[in-house]
């Protein structure tokens, strides 16, 4: 069983940057696909970025060119570097571990607020 803890959220001005971290423990991290989702108030949770166990990445169109997902299997951690942040990026960001389309574990979420 894998446990996940997110960190790195906070308040940032438009145009600023944040790096979210997702630390996993309790299982073999490298076998999992890892994903970042977000849920804004009143909206459905959406997939923001994913990285497979092989290192392939994908992004929702709204963050392409601004966000970068990466993983460090030695540290059992996946990162989401967020640049050029916009107010519409404000949401609770969640990390999950998955095996293909099947979620295995979710973190508790970290709040990102983009506001002047």
Buried (B, 14 or more C-beta within 10 A) or exposed (E): EBEBBBBBBEEBEEEBEBEBBBBBEEBEBEEBBBBBBBBBEEEEEEEBBBBBBEEEEEBBEEBEEBBBBBBEBEEBBBBBBBBEBEEEBBBBBBBBBBEEEEEBBBBEBBEBBBEE
